[in-house]
Amino acid sequence: MSAERRPLVAGNWKMNGLRDSAAEIRAIADGYDAALAARVDLLICPPATLLATAVVESDHSALRIGAQDCHMKASGAHTGDLSAEMLADAGATAVIVGHSERRADHHESDEMVWEKAEAAWRAGLMAVVCVGETEAQRQAGHCHAVVARQVRGSVPDAATPENLVVAYEPVWAIGTGLVPTAEDVAEVHGVIRAVLKERFGAAAQGMRILYGGSVKPDNVGALLGAADVDGALVGGASLKSSDFLAIARAYL
């Protein structure tokens, strides 16, 4: 972790959460005290049905609320989709784009992810751009090439340390309980940092790279201490305020 990059711990609730889940949002906001806020940024990305509620439940704290996806267009005949402008209007400050589940389930290409990141910036949102290899790609020795290609193809040219976060999520580790070693994570994050430097020069040193994939309180210490790891994108463990805050407190 570089002194010039403030850590970020983000929670992706995916397709989980009903109205009574607002209590967990409030508990996270309440637990995000001054000592923690001085050391790390916290972001929760609930399903769209809870976005406005989450903003209200967290308005007494520095907890940021984001979304899990956005459409490339600002408006139009796109039934079921939400624009970045709509998310910002609901109170979001960030949006995840290119998550592996979107890439797999909705066949999103690097080009689409690029356009969604640009849409996020158009609406004043920070884009959390996800990249990561499958188990087959890793076993074939293609991990670095796949991740480098995704970074080059998914991160738009106007990226800055303020509007971009890259999240590395090895697909084979998401929700499986399998976790790469800290050395493996540092190696891939180094590849991502190198591609960012190749494209953005000195500005790349300020761009945050998160690790995601079965992050839990009992394994977060080693992962967050790896080189070029600037925080975590947390899945299931972010649904419980106690687990999510325990992960964030690894920075205290």
C-alpha positions in Angstrom: 0.0 0.0 0.0 1.4 3.3 -1.1 1.3 6.3 1.2 -0.1 8.3 -1.7 -3.1 6.0 -2.1 -5.9 6.0 0.5 -7.3 2.5 1.1 -10.8 1.7 -0.1 -12.9 -1.2 1.1 -16.0 -1.7 -1.0 -18.9 -4.0 -0.5 -20.8 -5.5 -3.4 -24.1 -6.9 -2.2 -25.0 -8.4 -5.6 -28.6 -9.6 -5.8 -29.1 -9.7 -2.0 -31.0 -7.5 0.4 -34.6 -6.5 1.1 -36.0 -3.5 3.0 -35.0 -4.9 6.4 -31.4 -5.0 5.2 -31.4 -1.2 5.7 -30.4 -2.0 9.3 -27.1 -3.5 8.2 -26.4 -0.3 6.2 -27.0 1.8 9.2 -24.9 -0.5 11.4 -22.0 -0.1 8.9 -22.5 3.7 8.9 -22.6 3.8 12.7 -19.5 1.6 13.0 -17.6 3.8 10.5 -16.2 6.0 13.3 -13.7 8.8 13.2 -10.7 6.5 13.8 -11.7 4.3 10.9 -12.7 7.2 8.6 -9.2 8.7 9.1 -7.6 5.6 7.7 -9.8 4.1 5.0 -12.7 4.9 2.6 -15.8 2.7 2.8 -18.3 2.1 0.0 -21.4 -0.2 -0.1 -23.0 -1.1 -3.4 -26.5 -2.5 -2.6 -29.0 -3.6 -5.2 -30.8 -0.7 -7.0 -34.0 -1.2 -5.0 -32.1 -0.2 -1.9 -29.9 2.5 -3.3 -32.0 5.5 -2.1 -32.7 3.9 1.2 -29.0 3.2 1.7 -28.2 6.9 1.1 -30.7 7.9 3.8 -29.4 5.3 6.3 -25.8 6.5 5.8 -26.3 10.2 5.6 -24.9 10.8 9.1 -21.6 9.2 8.2 -18.8 9.3 5.7 -19.9 5.9 4.2 -20.3 6.2 0.5 -23.0 4.4 -1.5 -22.6 3.1 -5.0 -24.4 1.0 -7.6 -23.6 -2.3 -9.2 -24.0 -1.5 -12.9 -25.2 1.2 -15.3 -26.3 1.6 -18.9 -24.1 3.3 -21.4 -26.7 5.9 -22.4 -28.1 8.7 -20.3 -31.7 7.9 -21.1 -33.9 6.2 -23.7 -35.8 3.0 -24.7 -33.8 0.5 -22.6 -36.4 -1.3 -20.5 -35.1 -2.5 -17.2 -31.8 -0.6 -17.3 -30.6 2.3 -15.2 -28.4 5.2 -16.4 -25.5 6.5 -14.5 -27.4 9.8 -14.2 -30.3 8.0 -12.5 -27.9 6.4 -10.0 -26.3 9.8 -9.3 -29.8 11.3 -8.8 -30.6 8.6 -6.3 -27.5 9.6 -4.3 -24.8 7.1 -5.6 -21.2 8.4 -5.8 -19.7 5.3 -7.5 -20.7 2.4 -9.7 -19.2 -1.1 -10.4 -18.7 -1.9 -14.1 -17.4 -5.0 -15.8 -17.9 -7.4 -12.9 -17.1 -10.9 -14.0 -20.8 -11.9 -13.3 -21.9 -9.2 -15.7 -19.3 -10.2 -18.3 -20.4 -13.9 -18.1 -24.1 -13.7 -17.5 -24.8 -10.7 -19.8 -21.9 -11.2 -22.3 -20.4 -7.7 -21.6 -17.3 -7.1 -23.6 -14.3 -4.9 -22.7 -15.8 -2.3 -25.1 -19.1 -2.2 -23.2 -17.3 -1.9 -19.9 -15.2 1.0 -21.4 -18.5 2.8 -22.4 -20.1 2.2 -19.0 -17.0 3.7 -17.3 -17.3 6.7 -19.5 -21.0 6.9 -18.6 -20.2 6.8 -14.9 -17.8 9.8 -15.4 -20.4 11.7 -17.4 -22.7 11.5 -14.4 -19.9 12.4 -11.9 -19.5 8.9 -10.5 -16.4 7.0 -9.7 -16.0 3.9 -11.8 -14.9 0.6 -10.2 -13.7 -1.3 -13.2 -13.4 -5.1 -12.6 -11.0 -7.4 -14.3 -10.0 -11.1 -13.7 -9.2 -14.4 -15.2 -11.1 -17.7 -15.2 -9.7 -20.9 -13.7 -9.1 -22.3 -17.2 -7.2 -19.2 -18.2 -5.0 -19.3 -15.1 -4.2 -23.0 -15.5 -3.3 -22.3 -19.2 -0.8 -19.7 -18.0 -2.8 -16.8 -19.6 -3.7 -14.9 -16.4 -1.4 -12.0 -16.9 -2.2 -11.6 -20.6 -6.0 -11.8 -19.9 -5.9 -9.2 -17.1 -3.6 -6.8 -19.1 -6.0 -7.1 -22.1 -9.0 -6.3 -19.9 -7.3 -3.3 -18.3 -6.3 -1.9 -21.7 -9.7 -2.6 -23.2 -12.0 -1.6 -20.3 -10.3 1.5 -18.8 -11.1 4.7 -20.8 -8.4 7.2 -21.7 -9.7 9.9 -19.4 -9.0 7.8 -16.2 -7.6 9.7 -13.2 -6.9 8.6 -9.6 -10.1 10.4 -8.6 -12.5 8.8 -11.1 -11.1 5.3 -11.4 -10.6 2.3 -9.2 -9.6 -1.1 -10.7 -10.7 -4.3 -8.9 -8.9 -7.5 -9.6 -11.2 -10.5 -9.0 -10.0 -13.9 -10.1 -13.2 -15.5 -11.3 -12.3 -18.8 -9.8 -12.1 -17.3 -6.3 -15.4 -15.4 -6.3 -17.8 -17.1 -3.8 -15.8 -20.4 -3.9 -13.8 -20.0 -0.8 -10.6 -20.4 -2.9 -8.1 -17.6 -2.4 -4.8 -17.0 -4.2 -1.8 -16.4 -2.1 -0.7 -12.9 -1.2 2.3 -13.4 -3.6 -0.1 -14.3 -6.5 -2.2 -11.3 -5.8 0.8 -8.9 -5.6 2.0 -10.4 -8.9 -1.2 -9.7 -10.8 -1.7 -6.3 -9.2 1.9 -5.5 -10.4 0.8 -6.3 -13.9 -2.2 -4.0 -13.6 -0.1 -1.2 -12.2 2.4 -1.6 -15.1 -0.4 -1.4 -17.7 -1.8 1.7 -15.9 1.7 3.3 -15.9 2.1 2.4 -19.6 -1.1 4.3 -20.4 -1.3 7.1 -17.8 2.3 7.7 -16.7 2.8 9.2 -13.3 -0.9 9.5 -12.6 -1.1 5.7 -12.4 0.8 5.7 -9.1 -2.3 7.3 -7.5 -4.8 4.9 -9.0 -6.2 2.4 -6.5 -6.3 -1.4 -7.2 -8.5 -3.5 -5.0 -8.4 -7.3 -4.5 -11.7 -9.2 -4.6 -12.6 -12.9 -4.3 -13.7 -14.6 -1.1 -12.3 -11.8 1.1 -13.2 -12.5 4.7 -12.1 -11.2 8.1 -9.8 -14.2 8.6 -7.8 -13.8 5.4 -7.9 -10.1 4.8 -4.7 -9.3 6.7 -2.3 -11.0 4.4 -4.2 -9.9 1.3 -4.3 -6.2 2.2 -0.6 -6.3 3.1 0.4 -7.5 -0.4 2.2 -5.1 -2.7 0.0 -2.8 -4.9 -3.1 -3.9 -3.0 -5.0 -0.7 -2.0 -8.1 -2.3 -0.5 -10.7 -4.9 -1.2 -13.9 -5.5 -3.1 -15.9 -7.6 -0.7 -18.8 -9.9 -1.7 -20.7 -12.0 0.8 -18.9 -10.7 3.9 -20.2 -7.2 3.1 -23.7 -8.3 3.9 -23.0 -8.5 7.6 -21.9 -5.2 9.2 -19.7 -7.0 11.7 -17.8 -8.9 9.0 -17.5 -5.9 6.7 -16.3 -3.6 9.5 -13.8 -6.2 10.7 -12.3 -6.3 7.2 -12.1 -2.5 7.2 -10.5 -2.4 10.6 -7.5 -4.4 9.3 -6.2 -0.9 8.4 -6.2 0.3 12.0 
